[in-house]
Amino acid sequence: MAKILIIDDEASIRETLANILQDEGHQTTLCDSGEEAIAQFAREEYDLVFLDLWLPGIDGMAVLERLKTAGAPPVIVISGHGNIDSAVRATRLGAYDFLEKPLSLERVLLTVNHALADRKLRDQVRDLSQRFTLEELLIGESEPMRKLDEQIRAAAPSNSRVLITGENGSGKEIVARTLHRLSQRAEQPFIDVNCAAIPEELIESELFGHRKGAFTGAIDDRKGKFELADGGTLFLDEIGDMSLKTQAKVLRVLQEQTFQKVGGQQTINVDVRVIAATNKSLETEIANGSFRSDLYYRLNVVPIEVPPLRMRGNDIVLLAEHFLRRFAAESGSPRKRLSAGAGSKLRAYHWPGNVRELRNVMERLAILMKGDLIEPEDVQLGSASAAPAQIDARLSLKEARDEFEKQYILSRLREFAGNVSRTAEALGVERSNLYRKLHAYGIRVERG
């Protein structure tokens, strides 16, 4: 069964599509405007979207662009005013297919089946790629990495809770996914939650789910992350940013393995292994009164500390060469090589962004370098590599201002290794405001 969002201002079209798809066992949500659809898409996750191009208010093309920027699933565009230009433009914006009204039942079902099959295949390819990524980011022969490997292999087979600590970009999420992949739960779901990225008023719904009507905007029942992870692993990233109120509720779930949805009365039982991660000192947070000591002791059954890249010696060059090989294979171009001097420069750098920063530096060199041998002067590190790009003088004042703001935010994010909380603090803005800007500029944050 797939969750499908239908966006059309004609009630008859919405109802016809809904009936067709529900007869096939799918769950549908109906919206009659672009504004409503964008708000609904922000609240729920969908497997497929039907989108009419002619909508009141925000038109279909603008909605398509917004949805694809936000990481939408396949979008099937429908229109009663179809023409080649519209179809081409929709395809360029990322539409999966273009269907003309009146809709053919057979064509609708065939397109839905193909779109869902393609999404499943892409998910499988992504998962396979992710498995290779897991292994590559744990490459290393240094003593800290040998110790980390031993800890992962010892902890993985058990159901014990694990607390992963380490700097941003060092690979905490990679360690969590590796623990899951090597566990007895490997065939069950791995569900991750970025505790810092979810507004306080939505975190309980995100974790525990909600019943229809529990609050404004809760138009359907929704499963939370604990329920989705049943039988598998739940990864609570940036646990140190979770509010005390939510900490108390998570503690109860860990103690009892039961919870209730927001607005619900039914007790739900789950079997979930919880892995948490933080770049903060939770002992310090406890002393400051911002983290519960009882939750800390529940989570910190097996502690694993991920070493920063600067402590890994020759692993830096091994990883750099691995990234260069990978980028060459992906692009089909000759592989760049590091000179001895370039390797020494990489080893001497302090790598505040850790493995993620190294990967970005190598990708930039693989793309921009003309020759095959990378010399020390080719390697730009630190603030020189993070400076905002030159602004195009042909842009209007507003466009130039927006472009500068986007580039500046990107540079500060790189400086803080993707940590949104620290970036917001450095920029002097509220974290929620920064998240809105990230969404508006289509910036996707990678976490370490």
Summary of the structure (lengths in Angstrom):
residues: 448
radius of gyration: 23.9
end to end distance: 32.6
largest distance: 69.1
contacts: 1401
relative contact order: 0.08
helix: 51%
strand: 14%
